[in-house]
Amino acid sequence: MKTRWLFLLILTLFANGCASPDTTRTQQAEPLQQPEQQVKPLTQTPDLADGPENATRDPRPLSLGDLRAKYRSTFILNGPSSKREVALTFDDAPDDRFTPQVLDVLKKEGVKATFFVVGNRVEKHPDIVQRMVDEGHVIGNHSYDHANLPKLTDDKFREQITRTDSLIRNFTGYTPSLLRPPYGNINEGQIQWLASQQKRIINWNVDSLDWKGLSAEQVETNILAHVFPGSIILQHSAGGTGEDLTGTVNALPRIIAKLREDGVKLVTIPELLNISAGQ
């Protein structure tokens, strides 16, 4: 009996002595799991506690889709679907060829639109910007020289925005709260800074693709086949060298007519989103 108990005691001690080092080593070797950062729901501006600097150092920058999901109240693609309203928006204005033609159509049809203007073009064609304002259209910021914003340093990015803001303010009397990044491209740090300035990024969910030189029928199809209540429609009222926007100008009266026939009201971005055009 004593021999049996002695044998069990030795076996127990041996087992405990072997288990402890292995367990300890496993715990030390296992990488520590950091708790996932909780994304806070946005109301007006994102939580900037970490600052845009941390966002720009992220080795895995978020995709545009991820950024839209994370910054829903700041990075906007469309309005509410609860009302039969859509917004016509025009990029790259002003020029002295296509912008006046677009303005002529809108005036004839009694429609107010939202124009995202390029700063250096505002300097070249101030009379056309003044016409936009006088005829009741909303003006938004589209950078100073149509830069691809994520490729810029923080200082250059902010200069693109503030320089164009100042030009727009000369005509409207307010600093615009609406910005559309060229090509729709933007990064997280830039979104955070824009939100801290009480701005909203306005992209789109219906693309006319008019910059490709499409016919009026093609532009009309691209828009009407994809539009629904709350849509933000992208067209252009000025283009780059050699771009022909005749198709979008000729399609515009038919698009307006068909939307109205369907009981859709055409509104500006501030009307669609129930926000202010500026500060």
C-alpha positions in Angstrom: 0.0 0.0 0.0 2.8 2.4 0.9 4.5 1.6 -2.3 1.4 2.3 -4.3 0.8 5.7 -2.6 4.5 6.6 -3.1 4.2 5.7 -6.7 1.1 7.9 -7.2 2.7 10.8 -5.4 5.8 10.7 -7.6 3.6 10.4 -10.7 1.6 13.5 -9.7 4.6 15.6 -8.9 6.2 14.6 -12.2 3.1 15.6 -14.2 2.8 19.0 -12.5 6.4 19.8 -13.0 6.2 19.1 -16.8 2.9 20.8 -17.4 3.8 24.2 -15.9 6.7 25.2 -18.2 4.8 24.2 -21.3 1.8 26.2 -20.4 3.8 29.3 -19.5 5.8 29.1 -22.7 2.7 28.8 -24.8 1.2 31.9 -23.2 4.4 33.9 -23.7 4.7 32.8 -27.4 1.1 33.6 -28.3 0.9 37.1 -29.7 -1.3 39.5 -27.7 -4.6 40.3 -29.3 -5.4 44.0 -29.4 -9.0 44.8 -29.0 -10.7 46.0 -32.2 -11.1 49.7 -32.4 -14.7 50.6 -32.2 -16.0 52.9 -35.0 -18.3 55.5 -33.4 -21.4 56.4 -35.4 -21.1 59.9 -36.9 -23.6 62.7 -36.5 -21.9 65.9 -37.8 -18.1 65.2 -37.7 -16.0 62.1 -36.9 -14.2 61.6 -33.6 -10.8 63.2 -34.2 -9.3 62.1 -31.0 -6.6 60.1 -32.9 -6.1 62.9 -35.4 -5.6 62.6 -39.2 -1.9 62.0 -38.7 -2.6 58.5 -37.3 -5.0 57.8 -40.2 -2.3 58.7 -42.8 0.2 56.3 -41.1 -2.2 53.4 -41.4 -0.2 50.7 -43.4 -3.5 49.4 -44.8 -5.5 52.5 -46.0 -9.2 51.9 -46.3 -10.8 51.5 -49.7 -13.3 54.1 -50.9 -16.1 51.7 -50.1 -14.8 51.2 -46.5 -14.5 55.0 -46.1 -18.1 55.5 -47.2 -19.2 52.9 -44.7 -17.2 54.5 -41.9 -18.0 58.1 -42.5 -21.6 57.9 -43.6 -22.6 61.4 -42.6 -19.5 63.0 -44.1 -18.9 61.0 -47.3 -22.2 60.9 -49.2 -23.3 59.2 -52.4 -27.0 59.7 -52.4 -29.9 61.3 -50.5 -32.9 59.7 -48.8 -35.1 57.5 -50.9 -38.2 58.5 -49.0 -39.0 61.5 -51.3 -39.1 61.5 -55.1 -36.3 63.9 -55.5 -32.9 63.7 -57.3 -30.1 66.2 -57.7 -28.4 67.2 -60.9 -24.7 68.0 -60.3 -22.1 69.2 -62.8 -18.3 69.0 -62.4 -15.3 70.9 -63.7 -17.1 74.3 -64.3 -16.7 76.9 -65.5 -15.7 77.1 -69.1 -16.9 79.5 -71.8 -18.2 76.8 -74.1 -20.3 74.1 -72.4 -21.1 75.8 -69.0 -23.2 78.6 -70.7 -25.1 76.0 -72.7 -25.9 73.9 -69.6 -27.0 77.1 -67.8 -29.2 78.0 -70.7 -31.0 74.6 -70.5 -31.4 74.8 -66.7 -32.8 78.4 -67.0 -35.3 77.4 -69.7 -36.5 74.4 -67.7 -36.6 76.2 -64.4 -34.2 73.8 -62.7 -31.6 74.6 -60.0 -28.5 72.4 -59.9 -25.2 72.1 -58.0 -22.0 73.0 -59.7 -18.6 71.8 -58.4 -16.1 74.4 -59.7 -12.4 74.3 -60.2 -10.5 77.2 -58.7 -8.3 78.1 -61.6 -11.2 78.1 -63.9 -13.2 80.4 -61.6 -10.3 82.8 -62.0 -10.5 82.6 -65.8 -14.3 82.9 -66.0 -15.7 84.9 -63.1 -18.6 86.2 -65.1 -19.9 82.7 -65.6 -19.6 81.9 -61.9 -21.5 85.1 -61.2 -24.3 83.9 -63.6 -24.5 80.6 -61.7 -25.0 82.4 -58.4 -27.5 85.0 -59.9 -29.6 82.2 -61.4 -29.9 80.4 -58.0 -27.5 77.4 -58.4 -25.4 76.0 -55.6 -21.6 76.2 -55.8 -19.3 73.5 -54.4 -15.6 73.0 -54.2 -13.8 70.8 -56.8 -10.2 71.7 -55.8 -8.0 74.4 -57.3 -6.6 72.6 -60.4 -8.4 69.2 -60.4 -5.7 67.5 -58.4 -5.8 63.8 -57.4 -6.0 64.6 -53.7 -4.6 61.4 -52.1 -1.3 62.0 -53.9 -0.8 65.4 -52.2 0.9 66.3 -49.0 -1.3 67.6 -46.2 -0.3 71.2 -46.9 -0.9 71.0 -50.6 -4.2 69.3 -50.1 -5.4 71.9 -47.7 -4.2 74.7 -50.0 -6.3 73.2 -52.9 -9.4 73.4 -50.7 -8.9 76.7 -48.9 -7.7 78.6 -52.0 -10.9 77.5 -53.9 -13.1 78.2 -50.9 -11.8 81.8 -50.9 -12.6 82.2 -54.6 -16.1 80.9 -54.2 -16.7 83.0 -51.1 -16.1 86.1 -53.3 -19.2 85.2 -55.3 -21.5 83.6 -52.8 -20.6 85.4 -49.6 -20.1 82.1 -47.7 -17.5 79.4 -47.5 -18.9 76.3 -49.3 -19.7 73.3 -47.2 -19.8 70.9 -50.2 -16.8 69.4 -51.8 -16.4 66.8 -54.5 -12.9 65.4 -54.9 -11.6 65.1 -58.4 -12.1 61.5 -59.7 -14.0 60.8 -56.5 -10.7 60.0 -54.8 -9.9 60.9 -51.2 -8.2 59.3 -48.2 -9.1 59.0 -44.5 -7.0 61.8 -43.1 -8.4 64.2 -45.7 -12.0 63.1 -44.8 -11.2 63.8 -41.1 -9.8 67.2 -41.8 -12.7 68.2 -44.1 -15.2 67.0 -41.4 -13.4 69.2 -38.8 -14.1 72.1 -41.2 -17.8 71.2 -41.3 -17.6 70.1 -44.9 -19.3 67.1 -46.6 -17.8 65.1 -49.5 -20.5 64.7 -52.1 -19.8 61.9 -54.6 -22.6 60.3 -56.7 -24.4 57.1 -57.4 -25.5 57.8 -61.0 -22.7 58.4 -63.5 -23.5 59.8 -67.0 -20.0 59.0 -68.3 -20.6 62.1 -70.5 -16.9 63.0 -70.4 -16.3 60.1 -72.8 -17.9 62.1 -75.6 -21.1 60.0 -75.6 -24.1 60.8 -77.7 -27.2 62.4 -76.1 -29.0 59.0 -76.3 -26.1 57.3 -74.5 -26.0 59.9 -71.7 -29.7 59.8 -71.3 -29.7 56.0 -71.0 -26.8 56.0 -68.5 -28.8 58.3 -66.3 -32.4 57.1 -66.6 -31.5 53.4 -66.4 -29.9 53.9 -63.0 -31.8 56.8 -61.3 -34.1 56.3 -58.3 -35.4 58.6 -55.6 -32.5 60.2 -53.7 -30.0 59.8 -56.6 -27.1 62.2 -57.1 -26.4 62.4 -60.8 -23.0 63.2 -62.1 -22.5 65.2 -65.3 -20.0 67.7 -66.5 -20.4 71.3 -67.7 -16.8 71.8 -68.7 -14.1 69.4 -69.9 -10.5 68.8 -70.5 -8.7 69.5 -73.8 -10.5 67.9 -76.6 -13.5 66.7 -74.5 -16.9 67.1 -76.2 -19.9 67.5 -73.9 -22.4 68.2 -76.6 -24.1 64.9 -75.7 -24.7 65.9 -72.1 -26.0 69.3 -73.2 -28.5 67.8 -75.7 -29.6 65.1 -73.3 -30.3 67.4 -70.4 -33.8 68.7 -71.6 -34.9 65.1 -72.2 -33.6 63.9 -68.9 -35.4 66.7 -67.1 -38.7 66.0 -69.0 -38.7 62.3 -68.4 -37.9 62.6 -64.7 -40.7 65.1 -64.3 -43.1 62.8 -66.2 -42.3 60.2 -63.6 -43.2 62.6 -60.7 -39.6 63.3 -59.7 -38.6 66.7 -58.4 -35.2 68.1 -59.4 -33.4 69.8 -56.4 -30.0 71.0 -55.3 -27.7 69.0 -53.0 -28.6 71.1 -49.9 -32.3 70.6 -50.6 -31.8 66.9 -51.2 -29.8 66.4 -48.0 -31.5 69.1 -45.9 -28.2 70.8 -45.2 -26.7 74.3 -45.7 -24.7 75.2 -48.8 -22.1 77.1 -46.8 -21.0 78.6 -43.6 
